Amino acid sequence: MAELRGSAVGGRRKYDIFSGVRKDASVYIGLSGTLWKLSSLAALQVIPSVLYGPGISCVLMLCDSMLADVCDVDELEHDARREAMFGAIYGWFTKVGLTVALALSGLLLVCTGFEVRFGADQPDGTVFLMRILAVVVPASGMVVATLLMCGYKLNAARMAEVKAALEKKHSSL
């Protein structure tokens, strides 16, 4: 867990939660898969989070919307509402995915040659490999996700048909 240390700066109290990775006004940024060395520009470490925030929010909303569409199609095919089952499966896979991602990130960090004892003064080859992995791994994941999405057949026209069929079915009850 990050340590909070307070220090007086210009008459105000400043809290440094990144003190464990800071040395000589240089910061290695590890937020949201980004790793760059910034000299005297520690405030820029907020930029990756600000840029990734809208994208991640859209992905989460898209997944929930897709889950609702799958539940509607399932109801049409099986005459039962099973949102709880689909929600449980979605939650389980999300947790498994996060667990695997965290385990792999630690493994990949070890594979780059990262040594905690060096702190911010990692060998150049290590930093280069970390930068490459920070780009290649997320980009590869996006390519795989895009290819998997090519098989998703529930487009707007299909969902309009499903909703019309469900409305007809519900009105006859």
Long-range contacts (C-beta under 8 A, 24 or more apart in sequence): 18-42, 18-45, 21-119, 21-120, 22-120, 23-119, 23-120, 23-121, 24-120, 26-120, 27-120, 28-120, 28-122, 28-127, 33-134, 33-137, 33-138, 34-134, 35-127, 35-130, 35-131, 35-134, 36-131, 37-120, 37-127, 63-90, 66-152, 66-154, 69-154, 69-159, 69-162, 70-154, 72-159, 72-162, 72-163, 72-166, 73-154, 73-162, 75-166, 76-162, 76-165, 76-166, 76-169, 108-133, 108-137
